[in-house]
């Protein structure tokens, strides 16, 4: 069995974050995420200024587009965080629900609207999953998404029974074994909760399953997980950084997963304890010192930055972040904004999307590294930083797609939707390990979302960092289809 390991993820295996027990190693498959610490800070502007206009919208579709909007610098609206004033969200977008995402026909329509082509084998074809069973998965070491959510939503998108077979197996595991910590001592949910503050907390799949399958037992189990999360954020917590700043200092995926779960619970039940938990996590993340308003992003702090780049890098102005973690975190911020309507959450999502627009692709290789940002006053992507460049993992490019789409939806800036399309196309055609070779030309689709499985796990997990749907589904929403310019 081949294990795919990035050299930069291997470097991150040495991180030991003192005093909080937070994750210091990436999952075993090399295309997961790093987990550095993060006390962000300002290091100059350099991101297009904070005033001016962001250009004219070319689409004359619904909502009165075509006006010049205030708020950012640069021709594509890729300025920093000072530019959300005067923006106009795209009306009635997204049109998705918690259990209904754009289906596979909407995916086809989107590709056709772009002028893209694909071979028949690129489409999903999964009639059954005989023998698939879930027993003792390594929660902290292997999972990188809520597998119940991924397979259930993929079944609802395709109506192919193989995805339902997998979802059913994961539903049984999450209802009976996950919170009960059935399995190996260092692989269970208990290990993740006690050693890492439930950094790999899953549960929104249970909430979706409960609604889709009319299974109240699944929602009851999700609420029991919510009780664990309330305890972790409470005065008697076993993980002190959670009630302090949601552990943003140690990375973005932990608060992102917690916020998304709390948001889904609040939405499904309307119970005050879940609304209170959701709002507590919102306030902790918005107030975290790791937010850098100059660039409009959260960054790793001195410890994590120096562990990756070398001593003194952070002090010299280096500011880097994991795109995978941004994708996880902005999914939560975006869903919390949709549920609450809060303007401060909208502004935060737009700012991060503009940061990604400006810095999210390597200027030479047109991919995202597993760490990216600004080093030495220039755009930095770790895979392109050492010469000769011999390795790249395209999954990190795909991880930023929904971030850009959310920025497009909330700001009304069609340029961000087109950037999302470009990030998606690059990641979709990318080949693991190859910095320049691709699977097809600039208008070819290599595979439909979440149709391939990870051979290094015996095809137990989805490929591409355990699933692409969680980072890309908004791209296929018909409410933004007229915002795309055809072609690559």
C-alpha positions, 0 to 999 in steps of 0.5 A, spaced: 500 500 500 502 506 497 502 512 502 503 519 499 507 523 504 509 531 502 515 533 505 512 539 508 507 535 512 513 530 514 516 536 517 510 538 521 510 531 524 516 534 529 511 540 532 510 539 539 505 544 541 507 545 549 502 546 554 495 545 550 496 538 547 494 540 540 495 536 534 502 536 532 502 531 526 498 531 520 494 525 518 498 519 515 496 520 508 500 526 506 495 530 503 492 532 509 493 538 513 499 541 517 497 543 524 502 549 526 500 554 531 498 561 530 499 568 533 498 572 527 500 579 527 501 585 522 507 586 517 505 591 513 500 592 507 502 590 501 495 587 499 492 592 494 490 597 499 484 598 503 480 603 499 478 605 492 473 601 488 473 593 486 471 594 479 465 593 475 461 587 475 460 584 468 453 580 469 447 584 468 443 578 472 438 578 478 439 583 483 441 589 479 448 587 478 453 592 473 454 597 478 461 599 481 462 597 488 466 600 493 471 597 498 477 594 495 483 595 491 486 592 485 482 590 478 479 583 481 477 586 487 482 582 491 484 588 496 484 587 504 479 587 509 477 594 509 473 593 503 466 590 505 462 596 505 458 598 499 458 590 497 451 587 495 450 580 496 447 575 491 440 575 492 437 568 494 444 565 494 446 559 496 440 555 494 442 549 498 439 546 504 443 542 509 441 536 506 440 538 499 446 540 495 447 541 487 446 534 484 450 531 479 446 534 473 447 541 476 455 539 476 454 537 469 450 544 467 456 548 470 461 544 466 457 546 460 456 553 462 464 554 462 465 550 456 469 544 459 468 537 457 469 530 460 470 523 458 464 518 460 468 515 465 469 522 469 462 521 472 460 517 478 458 510 477 458 507 484 452 502 484 453 498 490 459 497 496 458 490 498 462 488 504 464 496 506 464 496 514 466 501 519 470 498 525 475 502 529 477 507 524 483 512 527 479 518 528 485 523 529 490 520 525 486 518 518 479 522 518 479 529 515 472 530 514 465 527 516 464 521 512 457 520 514 456 527 511 460 526 505 457 519 503 450 521 505 450 528 501 454 524 495 448 519 495 443 525 494 447 528 489 447 522 485 442 517 487 447 511 486 447 506 492 454 505 493 454 511 496 448 510 500 451 503 502 457 507 505 453 512 508 449 507 512 455 504 515 458 510 517 451 512 520 451 505 524 458 507 527 456 514 529 450 512 532 453 506 536 461 506 536 464 513 535 462 517 542 462 510 546 469 510 544 469 503 541 476 501 538 483 502 539 485 506 545 489 511 541 484 511 535 478 513 538 474 519 539 476 519 546 483 519 544 482 525 540 478 529 545 482 528 551 489 529 547 487 534 542 480 537 545 476 534 539 480 537 534 477 531 529 470 532 532 464 530 527 457 530 528 454 534 522 453 528 518 448 525 524 444 531 523 443 531 516 442 523 516 437 524 522 433 529 517 434 525 511 432 519 513 427 521 519 432 518 524 431 521 531 436 517 534 441 520 530 439 527 532 439 525 539 446 522 539 448 528 535 446 532 541 450 528 546 456 530 542 454 537 543 454 536 551 461 534 550 463 540 546 459 544 551 463 541 557 470 542 553 468 550 552 466 550 559 469 552 566 471 545 568 474 544 561 480 539 560 483 543 554 484 550 557 485 554 550 478 552 548 474 557 552 480 562 552 480 563 544 477 556 541 484 554 540 485 559 534 492 559 536 493 552 534 490 552 527 483 553 524 480 546 523 479 545 530 474 551 531 472 551 524 469 544 526 466 546 532 463 552 530 460 548 524 457 542 528 454 547 533 451 551 528 448 545 525 445 543 532 442 550 533 439 550 526 436 543 527 433 544 534 433 551 535 435 549 542 438 555 546 444 551 549 446 550 542 445 557 540 449 559 546 454 554 544 454 557 537 455 564 539 460 563 544 465 560 539 463 565 534 465 571 539 472 567 541 474 566 533 472 573 531 476 576 537 482 571 537 489 575 536 491 571 530 486 575 526 491 580 522 486 585 519 492 588 515 492 582 510 485 579 512 487 572 514 489 568 520 496 566 520 500 561 524 504 565 530 511 565 531 512 558 534 508 554 528 511 559 522 519 558 525 518 551 526 516 550 518 520 556 515 526 556 520 528 560 526 526 568 526 522 567 520 516 570 523 520 575 526 522 577 519 515 578 517 513 571 514 506 570 515 503 563 512 497 559 513 494 552 511 489 552 505 486 546 508 484 549 514 482 556 511 477 551 507 474 548 514 474 554 517 470 559 512 465 553 511 463 554 518 464 562 518 459 562 512 454 557 515 454 561 521 453 567 517 447 564 513 444 562 520 445 569 524 445 574 518 451 577 522 455 583 518 461 582 522 461 574 519 460 577 512 466 581 513 470 576 515 469 571 510 469 576 504 476 579 507 479 571 507 476 570 500 480 576 498 486 574 501 486 567 498 484 571 491 491 575 492 495 570 495 492 563 494 496 561 487 503 560 486 505 565 481 509 560 477 506 553 478 499 556 479 497 551 485 496 552 492 502 549 497 500 546 503 502 552 507 502 559 503 502 566 505 507 572 504 515 571 506 520 576 504 515 581 502 513 576 496 507 571 495 510 564 498 508 557 497 512 552 500 512 547 494 515 552 490 520 555 495 526 550 494 529 549 487 529 545 483 521 544 484 520 536 484 513 536 488 506 538 488 500 536 491 494 539 488 488 538 493 490 544 497 488 548 491 481 545 491 481 546 498 480 554 497 474 553 492 468 554 497 472 560 500 472 564 494 465 562 492 462 564 499 466 571 498 463 572 491 456 570 494 457 575 500 460 581 496 457 580 489 464 580 486 463 576 480 471 576 480 471 571 486 467 566 483 471 566 477 477 565 481 474 559 484 472 556 478 480 557 476 482 554 483 477 548 482 480 546 475 487 547 477 486 542 483 481 537 479 486 536 473 492 536 478 496 530 479 499 528 486 507 529 486 507 533 479 508 540 479 507 541 472 504 535 468 496 535 469 490 530 467 488 533 461 488 540 458 485 547 461 478 545 459 477 538 461 474 535 467 478 529 470 473 527 475 467 529 478 467 531 485 468 525 490 468 519 485 475 517 486 477 513 492 484 513 496 488 507 494 493 508 500 487 506 505 485 500 501 479 505 498 476 506 505 476 513 504 475 518 499 481 521 495 483 528 495 484 529 502 478 524 504 473 528 500 472 534 495 465 535 496 466 539 503 470 544 499 467 545 492 459 544 492 457 551 492 461 552 485 455 548 482 449 552 485 445 555 479 444 561 483 451 563 481 452 560 474 451 567 470 457 569 474 462 565 470 466 567 464 466 561 459 473 558 458 479 556 463 
